[in-house]
Amino acid sequence: MTLRDIIILPDKRLRRISDKVDKITPEIRTLVADMFETMYEAPGIGLAAIQVAVPLRVITMDIAKKDDEKEPRVFINPEIIARSEEKSVYEEGCLSIPDIHEDVERPARVRVRFMDLDGKIHEEDADGLYATCIQHEIDHLNGVLFLDYLSKLKRDYIVRKFTKAARKAAAE
């Protein structure tokens, strides 16, 4: 397993729509193992492959509480197939937008279809943190960031802040 670099806003690759995974290969298994190591080290509860500069529809997730046993989950080619009318608000953060946390409103419940590492298709209902996290990570696969749910003023401020920091880092 290898720790991979997480790409940070304003990196344009974060806006790329990720490609479907056609079959489970040794490279996909290695990617997933690396993503878990990277996600846990960060630390985070979800990571989309595009966040480690791999434009494939792969997500790793573990929403277990810090002191509980780990519950690693893999979602390959995930898609939301149903959403509740009811909404919920969670404070979200993102490993690609460090140190920024904002309230985001999303559907309270979703039904998600995905493939596991054995190539088996699953459908699950998600609510609470699971629903929020899976929606956040699927958004990444579609080039959408949680900032897109914020007001234009707040979003523009955060993007400017990260763009300025990236320019400063590049000049050093």
C-alpha atoms as a printed R data frame, in Angstrom:
    type eleno elety resid chain resno       x      y       z
1   ATOM     1    CA   MET     A     1   0.000  0.000   0.000
2   ATOM     2    CA   THR     A     2   1.120  3.490  -0.816
3   ATOM     3    CA   LEU     A     3   0.067  6.857   0.501
4   ATOM     4    CA   ARG     A     4  -1.062  8.972  -2.418
5   ATOM     5    CA   ASP     A     5  -1.096 12.748  -2.683
6   ATOM     6    CA   ILE     A     6  -4.537 14.306  -2.338
7   ATOM     7    CA   ILE     A     7  -5.121 17.025  -4.919
8   ATOM     8    CA   ILE     A     8  -6.249 20.350  -3.489
9   ATOM     9    CA   LEU     A     9  -8.496 23.136  -4.740
10  ATOM    10    CA   PRO     A    10  -8.030 24.954  -7.185
11  ATOM    11    CA   ASP     A    11  -6.692 21.884  -9.063
12  ATOM    12    CA   LYS     A    12  -8.875 21.636 -12.181
13  ATOM    13    CA   ARG     A    13  -8.853 17.822 -12.075
14  ATOM    14    CA   LEU     A    14 -11.373 18.055  -9.212
15  ATOM    15    CA   ARG     A    15 -13.934 19.192 -11.822
16  ATOM    16    CA   ARG     A    16 -13.341 16.220 -14.120
17  ATOM    17    CA   ILE     A    17 -16.098 13.633 -14.531
18  ATOM    18    CA   SER     A    18 -14.647 10.244 -13.631
19  ATOM    19    CA   ASP     A    19 -14.715  7.241 -15.957
20  ATOM    20    CA   LYS     A    20 -16.643  4.045 -15.301
21  ATOM    21    CA   VAL     A    21 -14.698  1.003 -14.106
22  ATOM    22    CA   ASP     A    22 -15.228 -1.813 -16.618
23  ATOM    23    CA   LYS     A    23 -13.780 -4.657 -14.565
24  ATOM    24    CA   ILE     A    24 -12.033 -5.319 -11.288
25  ATOM    25    CA   THR     A    25  -8.322 -5.597 -12.045
26  ATOM    26    CA   PRO     A    26  -5.242 -5.895  -9.801
27  ATOM    27    CA   GLU     A    27  -4.703 -2.166 -10.496
28  ATOM    28    CA   ILE     A    28  -8.174 -1.356  -9.136
29  ATOM    29    CA   ARG     A    29  -7.482 -3.443  -6.024
30  ATOM    30    CA   THR     A    30  -4.177 -1.599  -5.516
31  ATOM    31    CA   LEU     A    31  -5.905  1.756  -6.018
32  ATOM    32    CA   VAL     A    32  -8.533  0.857  -3.384
33  ATOM    33    CA   ALA     A    33  -5.869 -0.270  -0.871
34  ATOM    34    CA   ASP     A    34  -3.909  2.943  -1.464
35  ATOM    35    CA   MET     A    35  -7.070  5.036  -1.126
36  ATOM    36    CA   PHE     A    36  -7.888  3.470   2.253
37  ATOM    37    CA   GLU     A    37  -4.363  4.097   3.513
38  ATOM    38    CA   THR     A    38  -4.501  7.698   2.248
39  ATOM    39    CA   MET     A    39  -8.004  8.310   3.645
40  ATOM    40    CA   TYR     A    40  -7.177  6.959   7.112
41  ATOM    41    CA   GLU     A    41  -3.890  8.868   7.245
42  ATOM    42    CA   ALA     A    42  -5.500 12.196   6.213
43  ATOM    43    CA   PRO     A    43  -7.733 11.524   8.331
44  ATOM    44    CA   GLY     A    44 -11.049 11.403   6.502
45  ATOM    45    CA   ILE     A    45 -14.243  9.351   6.266
46  ATOM    46    CA   GLY     A    46 -14.537  9.263   2.466
47  ATOM    47    CA   LEU     A    47 -12.299  9.565  -0.569
48  ATOM    48    CA   ALA     A    48 -13.053  9.547  -4.288
49  ATOM    49    CA   ALA     A    49 -10.356  8.287  -6.674
50  ATOM    50    CA   ILE     A    50 -10.279 11.643  -8.480
51  ATOM    51    CA   GLN     A    51  -9.013 13.178  -5.224
52  ATOM    52    CA   VAL     A    52  -5.825 11.145  -5.679
53  ATOM    53    CA   ALA     A    53  -5.719 12.153  -9.372
54  ATOM    54    CA   VAL     A    54  -7.234  8.917 -10.711
55  ATOM    55    CA   PRO     A    55 -10.357  9.706 -12.787
56  ATOM    56    CA   LEU     A    56 -12.198  6.457 -12.083
57  ATOM    57    CA   ARG     A    57 -15.591  5.936 -10.405
58  ATOM    58    CA   VAL     A    58 -14.204  4.482  -7.166
59  ATOM    59    CA   ILE     A    59 -14.982  5.581  -3.600
60  ATOM    60    CA   THR     A    60 -13.627  4.413  -0.258
61  ATOM    61    CA   MET     A    61 -15.548  5.231   2.898
62  ATOM    62    CA   ASP     A    62 -15.518  4.501   6.614
63  ATOM    63    CA   ILE     A    63 -18.011  6.364   8.765
64  ATOM    64    CA   ALA     A    64 -17.331  4.373  11.961
65  ATOM    65    CA   LYS     A    65 -16.762  6.550  15.010
66  ATOM    66    CA   LYS     A    66 -13.129  7.143  15.925
67  ATOM    67    CA   ASP     A    67 -13.050  4.684  18.857
68  ATOM    68    CA   ASP     A    68 -15.153  2.003  17.132
69  ATOM    69    CA   GLU     A    69 -13.815 -0.787  14.954
70  ATOM    70    CA   LYS     A    70 -13.134  0.295  11.366
71  ATOM    71    CA   GLU     A    71 -15.859 -0.385   8.800
72  ATOM    72    CA   PRO     A    72 -14.165  0.106   5.407
73  ATOM    73    CA   ARG     A    73 -16.537  0.249   2.429
74  ATOM    74    CA   VAL     A    74 -15.774  0.312  -1.302
75  ATOM    75    CA   PHE     A    75 -18.164  1.661  -3.925
76  ATOM    76    CA   ILE     A    76 -17.340  1.102  -7.593
77  ATOM    77    CA   ASN     A    77 -19.459  2.874 -10.227
78  ATOM    78    CA   PRO     A    78 -21.865  4.119  -7.536
79  ATOM    79    CA   GLU     A    79 -25.039  5.895  -8.545
80  ATOM    80    CA   ILE     A    80 -27.925  7.361  -6.630
81  ATOM    81    CA   ILE     A    81 -31.121  5.789  -7.925
82  ATOM    82    CA   ALA     A    82 -33.598  7.438  -5.529
83  ATOM    83    CA   ARG     A    83 -33.653 10.498  -3.256
84  ATOM    84    CA   SER     A    84 -36.028 11.489  -0.471
85  ATOM    85    CA   GLU     A    85 -37.992 14.737  -0.660
86  ATOM    86    CA   GLU     A    86 -36.984 15.332   2.960
87  ATOM    87    CA   LYS     A    87 -33.729 17.244   3.409
88  ATOM    88    CA   SER     A    88 -31.105 17.225   6.133
89  ATOM    89    CA   VAL     A    89 -28.191 19.520   6.908
90  ATOM    90    CA   TYR     A    90 -24.735 18.284   7.889
91  ATOM    91    CA   GLU     A    91 -21.515 20.172   8.366
92  ATOM    92    CA   GLU     A    92 -19.265 18.921   5.577
93  ATOM    93    CA   GLY     A    93 -15.552 19.131   5.008
94  ATOM    94    CA   CYS     A    94 -13.364 17.786   2.237
95  ATOM    95    CA   LEU     A    95  -9.815 16.452   2.087
96  ATOM    96    CA   SER     A    96  -9.337 18.431  -1.146
97  ATOM    97    CA   ILE     A    97 -10.477 21.657   0.556
98  ATOM    98    CA   PRO     A    98  -8.650 21.413   3.901
99  ATOM    99    CA   ASP     A    99  -9.799 23.299   6.992
100 ATOM   100    CA   ILE     A   100 -13.089 24.444   5.444
101 ATOM   101    CA   HIS     A   101 -16.322 23.184   7.020
102 ATOM   102    CA   GLU     A   102 -19.771 24.401   6.005
103 ATOM   103    CA   ASP     A   103 -23.370 23.309   6.444
104 ATOM   104    CA   VAL     A   104 -24.761 21.630   3.322
105 ATOM   105    CA   GLU     A   105 -28.375 20.638   2.702
106 ATOM   106    CA   ARG     A   106 -28.930 17.366   0.832
107 ATOM   107    CA   PRO     A   107 -31.643 14.710   0.575
108 ATOM   108    CA   ALA     A   108 -31.981 13.005   3.978
109 ATOM   109    CA   ARG     A   109 -32.163  9.524   2.437
110 ATOM   110    CA   VAL     A   110 -30.901  8.013  -0.809
111 ATOM   111    CA   ARG     A   111 -30.820  4.614  -2.467
112 ATOM   112    CA   VAL     A   112 -27.448  3.807  -3.978
113 ATOM   113    CA   ARG     A   113 -26.437  1.119  -6.485
114 ATOM   114    CA   PHE     A   114 -22.777  0.104  -6.710
115 ATOM   115    CA   MET     A   115 -20.373 -2.718  -7.434
116 ATOM   116    CA   ASP     A   116 -18.064 -4.243  -4.817
117 ATOM   117    CA   LEU     A   117 -14.497 -5.507  -5.279
118 ATOM   118    CA   ASP     A   118 -15.841 -8.925  -6.271
119 ATOM   119    CA   GLY     A   119 -17.824 -7.386  -9.137
120 ATOM   120    CA   LYS     A   120 -21.153 -7.976  -7.369
121 ATOM   121    CA   ILE     A   121 -23.891 -5.316  -7.730
122 ATOM   122    CA   HIS     A   122 -25.576 -4.044  -4.555
123 ATOM   123    CA   GLU     A   123 -28.408 -1.636  -3.755
124 ATOM   124    CA   GLU     A   124 -28.636 -0.022  -0.336
125 ATOM   125    CA   ASP     A   125 -30.706  2.610   1.411
126 ATOM   126    CA   ALA     A   126 -28.665  5.245   3.173
127 ATOM   127    CA   ASP     A   127 -29.600  7.874   5.723
128 ATOM   128    CA   GLY     A   128 -27.819 10.082   8.236
129 ATOM   129    CA   LEU     A   129 -24.070 10.478   7.849
130 ATOM   130    CA   TYR     A   130 -23.950  7.563   5.378
131 ATOM   131    CA   ALA     A   131 -26.369  9.359   3.020
132 ATOM   132    CA   THR     A   132 -24.474 12.629   3.295
133 ATOM   133    CA   CYS     A   133 -21.061 11.039   2.769
134 ATOM   134    CA   ILE     A   134 -22.066  8.884  -0.207
135 ATOM   135    CA   GLN     A   135 -23.702 11.900  -1.905
136 ATOM   136    CA   HIS     A   136 -20.588 14.020  -1.249
137 ATOM   137    CA   GLU     A   137 -18.275 11.375  -2.726
138 ATOM   138    CA   ILE     A   138 -20.489 10.624  -5.744
139 ATOM   139    CA   ASP     A   139 -20.521 14.385  -6.388
140 ATOM   140    CA   HIS     A   140 -16.701 14.197  -6.641
141 ATOM   141    CA   LEU     A   141 -17.033 11.540  -9.354
142 ATOM   142    CA   ASN     A   142 -19.244 13.990 -11.260
143 ATOM   143    CA   GLY     A   143 -16.904 16.984 -10.871
144 ATOM   144    CA   VAL     A   144 -19.063 18.600  -8.179
145 ATOM   145    CA   LEU     A   145 -17.673 19.971  -4.902
146 ATOM   146    CA   PHE     A   146 -19.571 20.647  -1.684
147 ATOM   147    CA   LEU     A   147 -18.729 24.326  -2.262
148 ATOM   148    CA   ASP     A   148 -21.212 24.256  -5.142
149 ATOM   149    CA   TYR     A   149 -24.021 24.039  -2.567
150 ATOM   150    CA   LEU     A   150 -22.920 27.252  -0.825
151 ATOM   151    CA   SER     A   151 -23.847 30.816  -1.662
152 ATOM   152    CA   LYS     A   152 -21.902 32.328  -4.556
153 ATOM   153    CA   LEU     A   153 -20.306 34.839  -2.178
154 ATOM   154    CA   LYS     A   154 -19.033 32.153   0.210
155 ATOM   155    CA   ARG     A   155 -17.929 29.852  -2.633
156 ATOM   156    CA   ASP     A   156 -16.040 32.629  -4.430
157 ATOM   157    CA   TYR     A   157 -14.286 33.638  -1.201
158 ATOM   158    CA   ILE     A   158 -13.074 30.070  -0.560
159 ATOM   159    CA   VAL     A   159 -11.946 29.549  -4.180
160 ATOM   160    CA   ARG     A   160 -10.023 32.858  -4.113
161 ATOM   161    CA   LYS     A   161  -8.374 31.879  -0.833
162 ATOM   162    CA   PHE     A   162  -7.173 28.532  -2.230
163 ATOM   163    CA   THR     A   163  -6.135 30.040  -5.587
164 ATOM   164    CA   LYS     A   164  -4.044 32.665  -3.782
165 ATOM   165    CA   ALA     A   165  -2.422 29.986  -1.562
166 ATOM   166    CA   ALA     A   166  -1.619 27.841  -4.635
167 ATOM   167    CA   ARG     A   167  -0.013 30.815  -6.430
168 ATOM   168    CA   LYS     A   168   2.040 31.624  -3.346
169 ATOM   169    CA   ALA     A   169   3.186 27.994  -3.001
170 ATOM   170    CA   ALA     A   170   4.138 27.828  -6.692
171 ATOM   171    CA   ALA     A   171   6.212 31.010  -6.371
172 ATOM   172    CA   GLU     A   172   8.254 29.649  -3.454
